[in-house]
Amino acid sequence: MTAGSDVLVIGGGLQGLSSALHLARRGCSVRLLEADYCGRHASGVNAGGVRTVDRHFAEVPLSVAARALWHAMPELVDQDVGFVPSGQLKLAETPEELEVLRQRVQALQAMGFFHEQLIAPAEVRELVPALTPRIAGAIWAKDDGYAYPYAVVMAFRRAGERRGVQVHEATPVQRIERRGNRWQVHAPGGPFEARHLVNTAGAWAGEIARQAGEPVPLEAGGLMLMVTPRIAHFINPVLGATGRALSFKQFANGTVVIGGGLRCTADAVAGHGEVDMLKLATSAQTVTDLFPHLGPIAINRAWAGVEGFMPDQIPVIGPSRTQPGLVHAFGFSAHGFELSPIVGQIVAELVLDGCSTLPIAPFAVDRFERPGGESALSSFPPVNQRP
């Protein structure tokens, strides 16, 4: 027998779970197919940053809209997900780095966005007294923050299931095909059938796109994090840096999570990343440079998750250019956690309304096939991307 629904969602990470929830809230019957278990990869093992700071300019409208949903998360998922509105700082350690930040803030203001504010060294030290005095200034986003990733994954899942979403774990998709005006997806326990198909398969979404006739330059890669033992509280905001890779936060239990887009190799077939201790040592050195008192602190553990990366470091979000009834949302390149609430809303709009209320043209699935490659980004000012 064929299991039917209005929409089939492939992938049980946050983008898929958010899409399923938003679709269910609008009255759709939804089945979600996950090859492993929900949140197994990038969505459940990331640093949990709810970050608008340092976004690619194409992502700024989406990240600002997403942050509003984070502040209203109990209304969306019917529970508190532990979001902490701690604010976020992006540090400049030299006058040259400060000028980079100044130009970014000016460009954002020209676009009509004022959520990133340039602040002086004295204001930085007031926010983080333990920080080394060798700071030239920073960008401050007071409404940014963080949350516990797997708790958020489970909140989206439970909210969707309460609205009728059927989640099928251990159900890897083997093949998709278009039959008449419906999609048929072949997987253990299937086949599954629906009028609409949503591709949120993360690092494995490229194969789904290829089967739809839309090959994309998606690369599976590993992302590393490390965490300290519990130590005395010394910082509230999340920290990033301009000239060095850094993502740094202290959770309520006292542990400090350290990351910053630290890449490592990944085995997409086996579904795991390989921790590179030398790269982690470089990140640890950055932390002790900024917080000398952390020098004697040990690292409790380190881990890696598998993520999908696009060459321009921004995701694919939008309708298929070759197939009706197909919507893509993948390739978030290590910064999809904060975007997930709004991505689900956009996917639901594309499925049910045929368009998005937010600008998504830069994220088109076929952007690398056009003359000039990334021409959809040409209207945006240059941006200082994270390493």
Secondary structure, DSSP 8 states (H G I E B T S, - for coil): --EEEEEEEE--SHHHHHHHHHHHHTT--EEEE-SS-TT-SHHHHS--EE--TT--GGGHHHHHHHHHHHHTHHHHHSS----B---EEEEE-SHHHHHHHHHHHHHHHHHT--S-EEE-HHHHHHH-TTS-S---EEEEETT-EE--HHHHHHHHHHHHHHTT-EEE-S----EEEEETTEEEEE-TT--EEEEEEEE--GGGHHHHHHHTT-----EEEEEEEEE---------SEEEESSS--EEEE-TTS-EEEEEEEEE-EETTTTEE---HHHHHHHHHHHHHH-GGGTT----EEEEEEEEE-TTS--EEEE-SSSTTEEEEE--TT--TTTHHHHHHHHHHHHHTSS-SS--GGG-TTTTTSTTSSGGGTTS-------
